[in-house]
Amino acid sequence: MEKINTGFTAYLQETYEIMGKIGLLLVSGDTGSSNVMAIGWGTAGIIWGKPIFIVLVRPSRYTFGFIEKKGEFTVNVPTQDMEEIVTFCGSTSGRDRNKFKEKNLTVLPAKKVVSPIIKECRIFYECRVVHKNNVIPAELAPDIPPDFYPQGDYHRVYFGEILAAYKNKQKFL
Ligand SMILES: Cc1cc2nc3c(=O)[nH]c(=O)nc-3n(C[C@H](O)[C@H](O)[C@H](O)COP(=O)(O)O)c2cc1C
């Protein structure tokens, strides 16, 4: 039986804790042009015999076009003290501002994908989109509040195969 690489599970507890407290940073693009946004929803597990990180991105986000074009993204787990940066990345659009520059975020090449990682973060997941689908309004349970979608901007759900998952040694001293 082919073994599934479950190395990514080592970092999930911390990833979920930070996601719940302040959010994570999702980057898509390439070394020449990329964008960062905050994400507060996501999960990781095993599907199709592969380690998968699932993220949900609304079509209105500038980042959406990057993921559609590149078919890749990185999930970057910030440190607690980066809350203000995450809030900024989650409330301004890369269409109008260079968020990396304004918040002194250093873009570094990733190992397995062309979408970069953010040096200041603690944990990284490099993902290749292997499936995507859309949230289907008619299939949402009645207890999911409609306030999530006042403008009908239903998320696209991206299933990213985790090609690499690792920590930033400098942040674990
Ligand atoms: C903590 C936090 C979590 C967020 N989570 C998501 C998310 O999971 N999916 C999403 O589409 N937008 C989410 N957002 C909103 C986007 O990050 C926000 O609209 C951002 O400005 C989009 O940037 P962009 O236009 O440069 O892509 C979140 C915002 C914050 C502050």
The ligand as a Gaussian input file, in Angstrom:
#p B3LYP/6-31G(d) Opt

LIG

0 1
 C       -9.576000      37.289000       9.970000
 C      -10.122000      37.348000       8.563000
 C      -10.459000      36.166000       7.928000
 C      -10.949000      36.182000       6.604000
 N      -11.264000      35.001000       5.990000
 C      -11.642000      34.985000       4.695000
 C      -11.864000      33.737000       4.014000
 O      -11.687000      32.632000       4.573000
 N      -12.277000      33.796000       2.717000
 C      -12.467000      34.991000       2.058000
 O      -12.837000      34.982000       0.867000
 N      -12.250000      36.182000       2.685000
 C      -11.827000      36.204000       3.974000
 N      -11.558000      37.391000       4.603000
 C      -11.673000      38.647000       3.871000
 C      -10.466000      38.921000       2.928000
 O       -9.241000      38.647000       3.572000
 C      -10.516000      40.410000       2.510000
 O      -11.671000      40.659000       1.759000
 C       -9.264000      40.845000       1.762000
 O       -9.257000      42.260000       1.768000
 C       -9.193000      40.333000       0.348000
 O       -8.012000      40.832000      -0.217000
 P       -7.722000      40.867000      -1.780000
 O       -8.851000      41.647000      -2.448000
 O       -6.403000      41.566000      -1.887000
 O       -7.664000      39.446000      -2.242000
 C      -11.102000      37.410000       5.926000
 C      -10.776000      38.606000       6.585000
 C      -10.286000      38.577000       7.883000
 C       -9.921000      39.858000       8.580000

